Amino acid sequence: MPKKAKRPCGFPGCPELADEYYCPKHKDQIRKKAGGNYNRQRTPDTYKRYGRQWKKIRSAFLSENPMCEKCKRNGKLVPAQEVHHILPISQGGTHERSNLMALCKSCHSEITAKDTHGARSWEDAKGRGYNNLHEEKADNE
């Protein structure tokens, strides 16, 4: 049976190709940082927000938007693998299509890292350019 194709490391800014989500260098780094909770980073209430209904919405959205929106803006055609909430659910966002973006894993990791370590509110996110992505998306529809 053929081996699965390698894909970009999920660590923001890492150019290495990996068999799993992270390259070996970052996999060890993430495991050490997580302190043994490598696969248990989500809280139980997260599973309440992302249930069966979300999986249906996500699947339909990726079918309609198969390319990464951020890469497409930069002139690259990369398949989308993730669906990003422009306004996070934890901050009052919804699963409405106007609040969703199709992204590749690399772009989603980059935006999530910025959200986690920088913008803490929708107003901050607007100033960081996320609102521009949303407005461009609305203009294209």
Residue pairs with C-beta under 8 A, 6 or more apart in sequence:
4 19
6 17
6 18
6 19
7 17
7 18
7 105
8 14
8 15
8 16
8 17
8 18
8 104
8 105
8 106
9 15
9 16
9 17
9 18
9 21
9 22
9 23
9 26
10 18
10 21
10 22
10 26
10 105
10 106
10 109
11 22
11 23
11 26
11 29
11 30
11 109
12 106
12 109
12 110
12 113
13 110
14 22
14 23
14 25
14 26
16 23
16 25
16 26
17 23
18 24
18 27
20 27
21 27
21 105
22 30
30 38
31 38
34 41
49 89
49 90
50 89
53 95
54 95
57 83
57 95
57 100
58 83
61 83
61 97
61 100
61 102
62 80
62 81
62 83
62 102
65 80
65 102
66 79
66 80
66 102
67 77
67 78
67 79
67 80
67 102
68 76
68 78
68 79
68 80
68 102
68 103
68 104
68 107
69 80
69 101
69 102
69 103
69 133
69 137
70 101
70 103
70 104
70 107
70 111
70 133
71 77
71 78
71 104
71 107
72 78
73 133
73 136
78 104
78 106
78 107
79 104
80 102
80 103
80 104
81 103
81 104
81 105
81 108
82 102
82 103
82 104
82 105
82 108
83 100
83 101
83 102
83 103
84 100
84 101
84 102
84 103
84 108
84 111
84 112
85 93
85 95
85 99
85 100
86 93
86 99
86 100
86 101
86 125
86 130
86 133
86 134
87 93
87 94
87 99
87 122
87 125
88 115
89 95
91 121
91 122
92 122
93 99
98 134
98 138
99 134
101 133
101 134
101 137
103 111
111 130
114 128
115 125
118 124
118 128
119 125
119 127
119 128
119 130
125 131
